[in-house]
């Protein structure tokens, strides 16, 4: 997995993980990477400081999932996440725990091309990305406690 610092045409900076440089190139060329702030697909690499290992720190370990802490005033963002989740659910078939094998079959041409969703462990998702299967995490529907 490779982490890139990215920047959109509107100047918003963010980071994303890719299985390889080839995976990054494919996703950028296919307009599959969008800015999380403005949803524009015109994205490129930003200048990124190299990670330097220090002897006084433990190894970083596996990459972590990006998360956000939304305040009570972020009702619009919660609504957008709910709407995106609903659109993905409406446009996909739930294959449950069979997601990794079904995604591979579709990618390899052994099953009909169709949008699917389901469950995969972190290791299964990494393996799919390493194999060039384009997947994305489902947005979590946030609770609205405000």
Buried (B, 14 or more C-beta within 10 A) or exposed (E): EEEBEBBBEEEBEBEBBBBEEEBBEBBBEEEEBBBBEEEEBBBEEBEEEEEEEEEEEEEEEEEEEEEEEBEEEBEEEBEBBBEBBEEBEEEBEEBEEBBBBBBBBBBEEEBEEEEBBBBBEEEBBBBBBEEEBBBEEBBEBBEEEE
